Amino acid sequence: MDLRRCLSFLLLAASLMLGGCASTGQVSLAEVRQFADASARLGGYGELSRRYRDTYEREQPYLSPAADRIAKENDARRQAVYDDFVSIQKTVVLYMQTLSVLAGDARYDLSDRIDDLGSGLKANAESGLQQRQITAYTSLSRLLTRVIASGYQNRSVETMVRDGDADVQVLLEAMIALTRLYAKTNDNEKKTVLGIFDVEIPFSTKTSDRMLVTLAKVHYLNKSTEYKLVDKRYDLALQGLTKVAQGHQKLRENIHNLQGDEVRKMLLTYARDLTKLRDALSD
Amino acid sequence: MASDEKTQQAAGKPAAAPASAPTAAPPPSPAEALSTAHQVEELGDKLSDCADSIHQRVMRDIRRRQGQDVPESEQAAARALLDAEMELRQRANRLYADAAACIVSSLGQPQQHLIQLTMDAADKIRRITRIGDGITLVARLLALAAAASTGQVVPILAAISALKMQVDIVAIDSAPAPPPAPSEPAASA
């Protein structure tokens, strides 16, 4: 492990020394870099994945014993797949960071990030991903390892996008589908939590219930505000992921014309939209 | 309807018998897995819709009371329905988890049928005249949701036919709605 890292460091050092000649052919593609940076920094998905994983923790106090039994099983299922869901995102983010490096003048090292990708997906019956996604994940990780460990030798934005697009699209599609399922799960959680109060508050009409009813109303208000804020985030995350997928597809379509004014303008628009979405998500 | 499928299933059995039992589905191809995930998600949506219908129905009665005391029996019925609603939401979330994890065995044939049926049930629940009528229907629905989560064809088919029967009974009950229940003088919906 250390040896490998050492080797990749040496390779990197060598490539930096050769950098002068290696990058003579490189053009700085500012708009590609901005798009890639904005895509890497989007956010939302990671936090919503965690929220999905922790669903049971939040809903447990509100559940009936019968519902609780099912909820516990659901919880185990969600816990089991969390790591894989996050691994997908890490790969896509590292891809975008690599793309950003290739689109700029500087060649900074991302090799520690390869280790961060971890030992790959659990990729067994329990892993929770379809074969197509596992294949895309593996092949993209391999591409990244190769590109980064070689110090980006013989690599350009063009070859990276060409080789990566299909896999990136599969993984983004998976992230979009998962975010949609997160949102639906959250919706049932919200209705479970708030639903009890809809029914029980009107039933509590005795004078002695007054304090309880007051507390319940305050709790209801807090919870419904909380869910209103969270609901928006699913929407923003979905919009962002869709934009990343579209932007990358455009990049692929215009791969031989990245210096064109139209293309540059378009990529800049994607980058700006993504930055706006990120700002909205970090509010 | 359901018995049709049952006989089809039974008829299909001897032909496929030497290779494998019909419940042990072969591992799905990527395209199949994707469509399965979609179908499972769709079924989850339908269960969520049913839960929404139950909630709407319960709230309709509560609103009609306009802050007056609700009789104990009606409160009990509302709570039973609320529990059912909650359980359905967990079943739906299970299907979402399965779709996400794609570890569900293919529901196969009954899928479309099942979706249609849950849609009918949701519609019925919304229109039930007396809240008490809803309880059996919802119980059948819960049984179906439980069966669906096993992914096994036979229990699903059994649950479908039980639910189907109940949906039909309620239809007969509530179609000639005019004869008012004597216990409910203010039941003018």
Interface residues (C-beta under 8 A of the other chain):
Chain A: T55 Y62 L63 S64 A66 A67 I70 A71 E73 N74 R77 R78 A80 V81 F85 A125 E126 G128 L129 Q130 Q131 R132 A177 L178 L181 K184 T185 D187 N188 E189 K191 T192 G195 I196 D198 V199 P202 F203 T205
Chain B: P30 A33 L34 A37 E41 G44 D45 S48 A51 D52 H55 V58 M59 I62 R65 G67 D69 V70 Q75 A78 R79 L82 D83 E85 M86 E87 R89 Q90 R91 A92 N93 R94 Y96 A97 D98 A99 A100 A101 C102 I103
